[in-house]
């Protein structure tokens, strides 16, 4: 049977036992009781056979109209009906443990992996052997560009003999100056990500004594833990006229080889939008990655 891949902008009239719905920090992976709501997320579905992972990513690029980058990892997880936030999804993509999630395995990306089956990956091992019976795990595909600031995370779950993959969480890279105001940073993030943001809820300020390695910078942008970065303050509802440098001063940061910020914006109706920034030149410039969900 040929691989059946269907990109659908409407998936109404299908009652899923699992709903994957991202609202910028509210991605749910949970059993749905009878009578539950139905999803109309832009979605790719794949009938499994050799080559299905690669075909899924190819169709996802066609659906989104943007390249996903190179495949870094595929992570097989079990959530036991619990919800995942986008922060947790990103942490899984970065290789961190997440409370309430059972990790079945992390597999490095590669052409060979794209040519296998989804069932082969579902047991957490790329070995040519499918999972016993029907897969119970969820697959997290993490793609990135070389510098690690642009990334794309696609989640796929098994339902009715097919793998269903809603439109992915995607980040975009930004460069900001230390004298940029928080209001201007919000406008820049809106334009770059094509999303309308409400007020800035909070900024977490972190500092480190050493320069981050490329691997640690990528982990930070993906939402993973970086041991060398210590949180020094969380500023609630900061003034939009403050600059990025003001955040450090108001947090009592006098020196740090690495300065980092995590911004949390409200998104009307759909949750939150995250932006992570790193400065390694004393706060003069910041490199940022903003995570967005464009499936609604």
Number of C-alpha atoms within 10 A of each C-alpha: 6 7 14 14 20 16 19 15 15 12 16 12 10 11 16 21 16 19 22 23 23 25 23 24 25 20 22 19 24 18 17 15 11 9 7 12 14 16 19 17 21 20 23 25 23 23 21 23 17 18 17 24 23 20 18 28 21 15 18 26 15 13 17 15 9 9 15 22 16 15 22 17 21 29 27 25 21 17 20 14 14 12 19 23 17 25 19 22 25 25 20 25 27 23 18 16 15 15 9 13 17 14 20 17 16 21 16 12 17 14 10 10 24 18 15 22 21 31 28 21 28 28 25 22 19 21 11 13 14 19 17 11 7 13 19 19 24 25 27 23 22 28 24 22 15 12 12 19 25 23 29 26 24 22 23 27 22 25 15 10 11 16 24 25 24 25 28 24 24 21 24 17 21 20 13 19 16 17 15 18 19 20 16 16 18 20 15 15 25 16 10 14 19 12 16 15 16 13 16 22 14 16 22 18 24 23 23 19 13 13 17 19 9 12 12 19 19 22 21 25 28 31 25 22 17 15 8 14 21 15 12 14 18 17 16 12 13 16 14 14 12 16 20 22 20 18 22 22 12 13 15 12 17 10 14 20 15 20 26 25 23 21 21 20 21 19 20 13 7 14 14 23 25 23 24 24 26 24 23 18 14 15 21 14 19 24 17 24 27 25 29 27 24 17 18 11
